[in-house]
Amino acid sequence: MPTLLWQKWTFWKRRGIPTDWSVRSGQPFHIADNDCHRKYGKIVGFYEGLRPCLSITDPNLIRKILVTEFHKFAEHRALASYSEPISNGLFFCRYRQWKRISALHSTAFTTGRLKAMLPIMSDTFERAVAGADANALGHPKNNPLFTSVKTMFQIDQGLNDWLVYYMPFIRRFIDIPFFDRHKMQIIIDSVDHVVSERVARDVQVPDLLQHSVNASVWADSYPNPPANTNKSFDKLTKVEVIGQAINMLAAGHETTASQLCLITRILALKPRYQTKLIHEIHNTLYTKDTNELSMDYEKLQKMPFLDAFIKEVMRVNCSITRIERHPTIDTHLEGIHLPKGTPIIIPIWALHLDPDNFTDPLEFKPERFLPDNLDDIKPYTYLPFSTGPRNCIGLRFAILELKYTLVKLLCRYEFVPCDETKLFNNDMAQKCRIFGEFTLVRDNCKQLAKMLQESDNEANRMAAAELRRFNLSEPPMTNSSNIYLNVQFARSMRTHTTGEQKMDSDPRGEAWIFVTIPELDKLAKRFGSIFQQLLFNAVVYHNATIDLINAKINELANKPARDYHGDAFVMMFIGHGKEEMIGGQCGNRERISDIVAKFDENRLNEWFYPVNGLIGHVNVFGQALSHTIAQYSWYKSLYQLLLKTIKRVKQDYTFNQKPEIRMFGVDQDIYFNPGIYIDSDSNEVKKKTFHNVRP
Ligand code: HEM
């Protein structure tokens, strides 16, 4: 026995392949897969019980497995048992059956068919939206089909799943179903009913199910078989038609639904993408003459940002996080001997998060998929739908469905976070750093953590934990040269005089930072970095003279308002600040208040202008600011400067909202509103929502 175990569990070691010995069971696949590749590299072995499995993120090997040597690696894992009708579905069936069924479905998603499906999509969308309005989806439990389809793939890691994965040979003796029999029966009955109705009434619906029905022997038997019926052997049987239908329901429902879910969340949390998409919708689908929006298949293909956005969503959140191939014969892969049936895992999520494949893989950056950058995507590193002969058959349909639904939704709704919206972990960490950065004093940090902890909001409690963790870190981040600030939610900006202004354009606007003395260059850069992370186009003018400042201000003053595409404008002067003058060593001096005066409210009023169409009204405002730095620059350290600023913040709580940056100028303060504020009545931390005006 020990020899047998030794023999089994040294399978990968003997082939010189690193082995992941972590206990994978209990962990979601995508996490276990990602961890193991980050730790051991691109080819990693592990064991499911005694069975050796190989996980691969090497693009060259992936190409071989999925494309060039597909015939050797064509099988999926036999998840469904033979007694389950879904075992006849494309995804689950064995290679021989798969070849026949996939050939019959090869024309299921041609452009012509997709176009024919658009009216069905439209109808479904309208009904879904009507359902949402009437709260019909508020009680999904009342709809057994909906609940069964939705929960079908929620693998509960119960005994059956465990046996299927770890002791598949047991199925030779007992029939172990992979899917819940009761739920599956509900789906089977519904599909059977629909198909029987269609066949009996000889109805043709331009959808996928019809494709299977038309390719079946079943179709020939109701009610009058066509005279020239081709009764060839390759037709689908009744159980195969049902198998396809359940398969498509399962493969097509949760996958697209979960993408749409994440899309709405991203849009709510990163509103700049909402603005960008609306712009593109407006530019592509809006016809000025008729004042109408019209969408069709071709137009949807001509929206590069929409395409890139959806691709990036599917990079960070691929619905299917790993695919598998099992060799159909004993074979070799780059010299590695693989016995027939060895599970080969291609962990799509780990592939998408590999820094070798995508720079800053945790950052959400749709720009990676814009046409100009597509060449940077290495082949076989981005596989949300897999690739090769056995890739997702519904790929084109799914993308069309996502694009269509998203555009329709954006034309009607704006997505805003609500109290239940969980922040992304990444955002959370950054948010906490912001507080850490700007509250500085550890007691403040603790106080804030306490307040967040005590609020009854899950997201706030997570933020509290992160904040505490941050607060323990040594040395304090405030002394680091890298300001790590990312106010994802900064959606408004205000100063003493302007009141709150919407600020969610992309970019938010311009930030011009003039620094007049070389000793303060570093500080200016840091503020430049802050504004950049606040999504401004930030420019730092080093060695700025008053002449340069005036020249830039004149340039701005003469720029037509319509040429300016941001919501906010910030000008910051960093200099000696002595007697509220700016200039220092670089030349003549000028009172900051004189510069500010050039940007008085009257001038700014000209910058408010309406834009007709989808976007609604965009408020553009500019504000000249000078900053505490002008007054406190002799502290020469941002840390001390901010300490001073915080002291002022504490002294002067004019607004009950906790500003992320509050800068004291000669006569202006500035607030970036991240969306979190302290409610003065309840003293709770709350999240604020802003509503854009849409027609
Ligand atoms: C965002 C949506 C979707 C994603 C991310 C997705 C992804 C995938 C992936 C990764 C596979 C595995 C391919 C492989 O093993 O190499 C797959 C297979 C499959 N998908 Fe999709 N899918 C989506 C939507 C759909 C839709 C809408 C349908 C049908 C209408 C569909 C039908 C199928 C079928 C039938 C298979 C099995 C293909 C075969 O084994 O030949 N999928 N999908």
Boltz pocket constraint, residues with backbone or C-beta under 6 A from the ligand:
constraints:
  - pocket:
      binder: B
      contacts: [[A, 76], [A, 90], [A, 91], [A, 92], [A, 102], [A, 208], [A, 247], [A, 248], [A, 251], [A, 252], [A, 253], [A, 255], [A, 256], [A, 259], [A, 318], [A, 319], [A, 320], [A, 323], [A, 324], [A, 383], [A, 384], [A, 385], [A, 386], [A, 387], [A, 389], [A, 390], [A, 391], [A, 392], [A, 393], [A, 394], [A, 395], [A, 397], [A, 398]]
      max_distance: 6.0
